[in-house]
Amino acid sequence: MEHPERHRMTRQLSVHDIGLHFGGDAEAGATIGQFLDTLHWPPALLGLGEPTHGVEAFPRLRNELLKYLVEHHGYRSIALEIDCVAAAVVDDYVRTGRGELAEVVAAGLNHGFDAWPSNHELVAWLRDYNADRDPLYQVRCYGFDAPTEITAAPSPRATLLGAHAYLREHLPAERLPHDAETLDTLLGDDADWTNPDAMMDPGRSIGQTDRARTLRLAADDLLAVYTTEAPGLRQASSDNDFERAYLLARMAHGLLRYHAAMATPGPDRAAILLGLRDGMMADNLLDIVRIEKHRGPCLVFAHNSHLQRTESSWQGHWEGKDLSWRWWSAGAIAAATLGTEYVFIAADYGQCANAPAPQDDPRSLHAVLAAATTDRALFPARLLTAALDSDVTARVSTDHRYGPLSPAALAGADAVVFIAQVSR
């Protein structure tokens, strides 16, 4: 007699079956919290992505999620895709109330993110939550992006001299390997560093000049002082003052490395620059985890391409050439250190009300998710991959700002939040 197991039929779960569906604001945090409760190990760093910038549905989801995580999972910090140095004014405001909301957001949120109503709402909520709370239980706000823009890199003056000034204030002169006057002379005119033509023409960058190389060595020397003198520096100032000055030293070194790459020609030059930026992002995320781990986990919000564990890529057309670049994202780099303590929830949408509708193949991942989602839903990535047919394709988009999720990208995420309808 044959064993009955041989005749047992196993039904593949449909995509709709595995989705955790939610609608209103109050349901978003609880739904994602339900997913987090299924994990074997709680994250120290939880990434929430967005497929493009400027679609308010995603940062509003971030706001909803943060409130829930703070109240129910003990989260005590959030990291945003903004200049890590400039973001200090936002953190000061949400912790102490220093400054005015509009001015703080304008000064602290670069890349045009200060124009988003959702970001004003986030900063206002953080301030309201932190008011009259013990600092141990306040929610801090960090930037984790490098102090660069897409088409330019700033002079390292502010970061390098700022890092040196902190050491000069707390150490005797003989312990410092360089003096401020020498560094200032080597830096020269800031316009030499910020030439916008240098992004596309390595010959217009000063990053490989003798003085730039000397400054890179000087920045490395200053970093060594921060390492060897850390205990005394913390005692002489405060942990917060030390961490902010140490951030300046790290970013000065990173900017000088970035300028050196800008000045180096080669077919992979753009990919190297993108990788260096994400490398600085990863360093910042790992430092935030180190600083905050004793208080609670951190939520990080950024473009999917900065948080996924798989390689990031960009394809486009420039000056008659087809270009294709690949680099490792900040999430992939940080995950190599954090392991299961890093969890990433990617996000995407079906249709955008006031933008050209993508012509989705019925077999595309987006068509499949749209058919299974009436409003918003979370799909565990492992179950979603198992439920998809082998011939599922990727959405094609001509919008260089938008990176649609592909079936292959699911390997770099722990879950996907899909929103059926958004507006730009």
Secondary structure, 3 states (H helix, E strand, C coil): CCCHHHHCCCCCCCHHHHCEEECCHHHHHHHHHHHHCCCCCCCCEEEEEECCCCCCHHHHHHHHHHHHHHHHCCCCEEEEEEECCCCHHHHHHHHHCCCCHHHHHHHHCCCCHHHCHHHHHHHHHHHHHHCCCCHHHCCEEEEEECCCECCECCCCHHHHHHHHHHHHHHCCHHHCCCCHHHHHHHHCCHHHHCCHHHHCCHHHCCCCCHHHHHHHHHHHHHHHHHHHCHHHHHHHCCHHHHHHHHHHHHHHHHHHHHHHHHCCCCCCHHHHHHHHHHHHHHHHHHHHHHHHCCCCCEEEEEEHHHHCCCCEEEEEEECCEEEEEEECCHHHHHHHHHHHHEEEEEEEEEEECCCCCCCCCCCEHHHHHHHCCCCEEEEEHHHHHHHCCCCCECCCCCCCCCCCCCCHHHHHCCEEEEEEEECC
